[in-house]
Amino acid sequence: GIDELNDEHKKVVDVLREYYEKNGIAPMVRVLSKVTGFKLKHIYELFPSGPGKGACKMAGLPKPTGCV
């Protein structure tokens, strides 16, 4: 559902990868929001399929704990 990756998409993906490398799990969406500085609504606008499914998939990570 994403036509082109912009700098904001890349920032989210980079944060996901760094967090996963450091902690061994993908961050929950509220942590992702806090670390990136993006509001939850904006993260969902960037990744319409959701940060757990879409952003983590794009980053090559498993879905976060609690993600359905």
N, C-alpha and C positions, 0 to 999 in steps of 0.2 A: 504494500500500500504506500510505499515511499518512492517517489520518482527520482529524487536526487538527494544525496547526503550533503548537508551543509555543516558549518562549523559547530552548530549546536548539537546536531546528531553525533558528530565525532567526539564532542566533549562528553556526552552521556556514555558513549561506547568506551572511551578511554577510562572514565571513572569506574565503570563496571569492571573492566579488565583489571585495573589497579586494585580495586577493593577485593576482587576474587583472588588475585595473586597473593594478597596480604592475609586474607581471612579464610580462604578455602571455600567460601560460599558467595553467592551473589547477594548484593544488599537488598533489603526491603525497599519499597518505593519511597517511603518517607525518608529513609537514609539517603537514597539517591537524590531526592529533592534537596535535602540539606547540603549535601556535598557539592552538587552542581550549582546551587543557588537558583534553580528553576522551580517555579511553582508546580504543584502536581498537575494542574490543568494543562500547563504548557508541555510537560513531559508526555501527557496523553495526546496532545496535539501533534507532537513530533513523531510519536510512535502510536498510530491509531489502533494497532492490535494490542497495545498495552506495553508497559515497560518490561514486565516479566516475560511475556511471550516474544514480543517484537525486538526490543532492545537487547535482551540477553541473547536471543538467537543471532542477531546481527553481530554481537560481540563474541559469539562462539562459546557461550556459557550455558550451563543448565539453568532452568527456571529457578527463581528464588524460593526459599522455603515459604510455604503458605500460599503459593501461587497456584491457581487452578487451571 
